[in-house]
Amino acid sequence: MEGLLRKTAVAVCILALLAGIWLDRPAEAAKTPVAVTESEQWLGIWEGRLALFSSSEPDPLEVYDIWLASLPPQEQQRLAAGITVPDKKTLTALLTDYGS
């Protein structure tokens, strides 16, 4: 029984480590959302932080000092998929909500 408990504890530690590495990587899906118009902008994730992207630029337009890990899981998922930002007012409101 003790051997099984030890193996289970090791497995849990390895899974926790892998989950931490996975959450800290840039979300590729946030870089290129589906059905983007030529001038569309969206909030996504860049190297674990919130970033503003444009379909006309390969790199983020701006990277904010808001870490993905500091946001609730449902917001992390929305950002991984990309949140469309149609105008400056929407961007300002989102950034305020996320704590910038």
Secondary structure as a PSIPRED ss2 file (coil, helix, strand):
# PSIPRED VFORMAT (PSIPRED V4.0)

   1 M C   1.000  0.000  0.000
   2 E H   0.000  1.000  0.000
   3 G H   0.000  1.000  0.000
   4 L H   0.000  1.000  0.000
   5 L H   0.000  1.000  0.000
   6 R H   0.000  1.000  0.000
   7 K H   0.000  1.000  0.000
   8 T H   0.000  1.000  0.000
   9 A H   0.000  1.000  0.000
  10 V H   0.000  1.000  0.000
  11 A H   0.000  1.000  0.000
  12 V H   0.000  1.000  0.000
  13 C H   0.000  1.000  0.000
  14 I H   0.000  1.000  0.000
  15 L H   0.000  1.000  0.000
  16 A H   0.000  1.000  0.000
  17 L H   0.000  1.000  0.000
  18 L H   0.000  1.000  0.000
  19 A H   0.000  1.000  0.000
  20 G H   0.000  1.000  0.000
  21 I H   0.000  1.000  0.000
  22 W H   0.000  1.000  0.000
  23 L H   0.000  1.000  0.000
  24 D H   0.000  1.000  0.000
  25 R C   1.000  0.000  0.000
  26 P C   1.000  0.000  0.000
  27 A C   1.000  0.000  0.000
  28 E H   0.000  1.000  0.000
  29 A H   0.000  1.000  0.000
  30 A H   0.000  1.000  0.000
  31 K H   0.000  1.000  0.000
  32 T C   1.000  0.000  0.000
  33 P C   1.000  0.000  0.000
  34 V C   1.000  0.000  0.000
  35 A C   1.000  0.000  0.000
  36 V C   1.000  0.000  0.000
  37 T C   1.000  0.000  0.000
  38 E C   1.000  0.000  0.000
  39 S C   1.000  0.000  0.000
  40 E C   1.000  0.000  0.000
  41 Q E   0.000  0.000  1.000
  42 W E   0.000  0.000  1.000
  43 L E   0.000  0.000  1.000
  44 G E   0.000  0.000  1.000
  45 I E   0.000  0.000  1.000
  46 W E   0.000  0.000  1.000
  47 E C   1.000  0.000  0.000
  48 G C   1.000  0.000  0.000
  49 R E   0.000  0.000  1.000
  50 L E   0.000  0.000  1.000
  51 A E   0.000  0.000  1.000
  52 L E   0.000  0.000  1.000
  53 F E   0.000  0.000  1.000
  54 S E   0.000  0.000  1.000
  55 S C   1.000  0.000  0.000
  56 S C   1.000  0.000  0.000
  57 E C   1.000  0.000  0.000
  58 P C   1.000  0.000  0.000
  59 D C   1.000  0.000  0.000
  60 P C   1.000  0.000  0.000
  61 L C   1.000  0.000  0.000
  62 E E   0.000  0.000  1.000
  63 V E   0.000  0.000  1.000
  64 Y E   0.000  0.000  1.000
  65 D E   0.000  0.000  1.000
  66 I E   0.000  0.000  1.000
  67 W E   0.000  0.000  1.000
  68 L H   0.000  1.000  0.000
  69 A H   0.000  1.000  0.000
  70 S H   0.000  1.000  0.000
  71 L C   1.000  0.000  0.000
  72 P C   1.000  0.000  0.000
  73 P H   0.000  1.000  0.000
  74 Q H   0.000  1.000  0.000
  75 E H   0.000  1.000  0.000
  76 Q H   0.000  1.000  0.000
  77 Q H   0.000  1.000  0.000
  78 R H   0.000  1.000  0.000
  79 L H   0.000  1.000  0.000
  80 A H   0.000  1.000  0.000
  81 A H   0.000  1.000  0.000
  82 G C   1.000  0.000  0.000
  83 I E   0.000  0.000  1.000
  84 T E   0.000  0.000  1.000
  85 V C   1.000  0.000  0.000
  86 P C   1.000  0.000  0.000
  87 D C   1.000  0.000  0.000
  88 K H   0.000  1.000  0.000
  89 K H   0.000  1.000  0.000
  90 T H   0.000  1.000  0.000
  91 L H   0.000  1.000  0.000
  92 T H   0.000  1.000  0.000
  93 A H   0.000  1.000  0.000
  94 L H   0.000  1.000  0.000
  95 L H   0.000  1.000  0.000
  96 T H   0.000  1.000  0.000
  97 D H   0.000  1.000  0.000
  98 Y H   0.000  1.000  0.000
  99 G C   1.000  0.000  0.000
 100 S C   1.000  0.000  0.000
